[in-house]
Amino acid sequence: MSYAEINGLSLYFEGHGSGPGEPLVLLHGGFGAGETFAPVLPALAEQRRVVLVDLQGHGRTADIDRPLRPELMADDIAGLIKHLGLGRADVMGYSLGADVALRTAIQHPELVHRLVVVSTPARRDGWFPEVVAAMDRMSAEAAEPMKQAPVHELYAQLAPRPQDWPVLVGKIAELKKQDYDWTSEVATLTAPTMLVFADADAVRPAHAVEFYALLGGGEHDAGWDGSDRPAARLAILPGATHYDILHSPLLARMVVPFLDAPA
């Protein structure tokens, strides 16, 4: 358990596991912390070093005077990979953390060996319309009622300044109103990428397929021997939603073989 001074942040991280596999950086979702990966951490860390990170303003990482943006947080993760001397690392993120993981691979391709994107779209309208509408309604005023939610309990337990909860809610509300479309950049990714969605996700299934196609997947038959299989992978986990996908027993079972696959 330690901190790295990166881009004005005291960025919290902790290491788990060891082994011959490429190191893996895990990035949590909005309002979360590294602890949210507890259901899958043992399997992921069995054969590799895993680095859990608390993103800006989340968990044990104190906020700074900077908006929450995946592009900025991606630079933080790149700085951490360099700080730890990992060379190239696998990067896996969920929801907001998946945005950051994706931007890290786009902005710093030389640092990302393999990429796992869990439950986030490549552009804003990839979310269901009702999800976008809820994002548009969100504001800092939600901070007080959200204190009844488990995410606040985790924040209050870990944050250096628990009284900054309304600041985090306000910053995420502002972030979620931002329009974005990363599809053209996704098409240029060089790191082998796996997309993971729930079968009852907040991301539209049609967009999940479109996202996969941007990576060269689903364009043609792989051939009887699989020789034309794309480097990208797509997994749809049954019986899961956007909100509980990290608890799916299938998640690690899908991801580990992808991370262990030969180049």
N, C-alpha and C positions, 0 to 999 in steps of 0.2 A: 504494500500500500504506500503510495507516494504521490508527489506533485511534481509537475514539470512547468517551468515558467516559459510560456509560449504565447506570443502575440498579445501580451498584456494580461493573460490569464494565468492563474495558478490552477492548471488543469489536473484534476485528480484521475489517477489510474491505479489499477492493481493487476498483478499477474497471477495466473493459475496454470497448473499443468506444465508438462514438458514432453519432449519426444521429438521424433524425426520430422514431423509434419511442418509445413510452413507456419510461421506465427500468424495468429488470427486476432484481429482487432474487432471488438463487438461494440456497437453503437445503439443505445436505447432509444425509445420513442419519447414523444413530448410528455412533459411532466414526470418522466421516469428517472431511473438511475441504473447503474450497472446491475443492481440486485434483481432487476426484472428478468434477467437471463438465467436466473437460478434453475428453472426447470430443464434447461438444455445444456447448462454449463458443464456438468460432469461428462457427458458424452462428447462435447466439443473439445474438452481439455484432455481427453484420454491419451491422445497421441501427438499433442502439439502444445506450444505455449499460447495461452489466450490472454489478451490484454483487454480488460473491461475499462471503459472510459465514462466519466460523467461529463456530459457536454456543458457548454456555457450556461450558467445560471441554474443548472440541474444538480441534484445530489450534493456532493461535497465540493463541487466547483462553484465558487462564488461568481456572481454576475459582474460584468464591467459595463462601462458606458459605451455600449455598442448594440445595435439592433441584433435580433436573432435572425440569421440568414444561413441557409445551408452552405452557400458559397464561402462565407467567412469561417464557419465551423469546419469546413473541409480543409481549409488552410491550417487550422489548429491540429487536425488529425495528421496531416502531412508533416507538420512540425514535430508531433509526438513520435511518428515513425522514425524520423531522422534522429530525434533526441535519444531514442532507445537503441539506435543502431541496428534496426531490423532489416535494413536493405530494402527488400520488397516484402510486403505482408499481404495476406488475405484480409479482406475487410467485409464485414457482414453488419447490416443495419436493419432495424425495424422501424417502420413508419417515419417519423422525423429523422431518426438515425439512419434509415435507408436513404433518405434524401441526401444526408451528409455523406454516406458511403458512396453513393452514386456520383456526387459532385467531386469527391476525392479522386475517384477513378478518372473522371473527365479532366479535372484540373491538374492532376499529378499522376499521369499514367505510368510514369517510371517507378512509382512507389507501390503500385497495387498489382499483386500477382493474380489473385482471383477475387471476384466480387459476388456477394450474395445480397440481393435486394428483397426484403420481406415486406410485403403489404404496403406499397406506395406506388403511385402512378408516375409516368414520365412527363405529364403535363396536368394542369389543375383540373381540367374538365374530365380527366380520367376517373375522378371520384364520382359517385352517384350524385345527381343533382341535389338531393336532400342533404347530403353531407356538405356540399359546397354552400348551400343555404345556411346550414348551422354554423359553418365557419364564418360566414358574413355577419351573422348575428352575435357572434362571440365578442365579449368586451371585458375590460378589467373589472366591471361590476360583477362578473361571475365569480370572482375570487372568494367572496364570503360564502355563498351556497356550496361552492366546490370544496369547502373545508370538511364537508361530510363524506367526501369521496376517499377511497384508499390512496389515491395519488397524493393527496395532501398529507396523509399520515406518514407516508414515506418521506416526503419533502421535509416535514417538521422534524422527523427523526435525524435526517442527514445534513440539512442545509446549514452552512456557517451562519446565516442570518435568516432564521425562519420567518421573521417579520417581512421579508421581501417577497412573500408569496403573491401578493397583488401585483408586484412588478413583473414576475414571471408570467402570470396569467395575462396581463396586458400585453407583454411582448409576444407571447404566442398568438394571442388574438390578432395583433397587428400583422404578424408573419403570415397567418392563415388567410388573410385577405389579399395577399400578394398574388398576382397572376404570374404564371410561368409556363414555359413550353421548352423542354429540354430534348425534344425528340431528335432534332438534327444532330445534337451532340452525342446522344445515345448511339446513333448509327455509326459514330466514329470510334466507339470504345474498342480498345485492343485487349483488355483483360477478359478472359473467359468469365461469363456472367451467368448466374443462376437467379431466376425470378421465382419467388414463392408467394402464393396467395391462398387465402381461405376460400372454400367454395361458397361461403356467405360473407364475403369481404365487403368493405366499404368502397373498394375499387371495382369498377364495372368489369365483368368478365370479358366483354369485347375489347376493352382497353388492355387488359392483361395479354390477350392474344396479339393485339397491335404492338405492344411493347416488345413481346417476344420476336415478332417479325422484324422489328428494327434491328435486332441483334443477329438476324440471319436465320432465325428459327421458323419452322412451320412453312417453309417455302416450297419444299419438295420432299418426295419420299427419300428416306435414308438409305434405301437399298437393302437387299436381302441380308447382306453382311454388315450393315450399319456403317459402311465406309463413307457415306455421304451425310452422316449425322453432323449437325452444326455444333460449334463449340459451346453455344448457349444451352441452358437447360430451363425448363418450365415445370414447376410443381404446383398442383392445386390440391390442397389438403382438405379432405372431406370432414364434415362435422365440426368445422372451425369458423370463427368470425375474425374480423379485424382486431377485436378486443381481447381475444383469448388465444390467438394463434401461437404465441410463445409457449403455451401450455400443451400444445398438441404433441402427443408422443411420436408423431410422424415427422416432426420438423427436423430433429437431429438425424433421423434415419434417412431423410432425403439429402440433407446438406453434407454430411460427413463423406459419403462416397464421391460427391462432386469435388470436395476439397482434396480428397486423396487420389483423384484420378490422375493418370500420367498426363504430361503436357501434350 
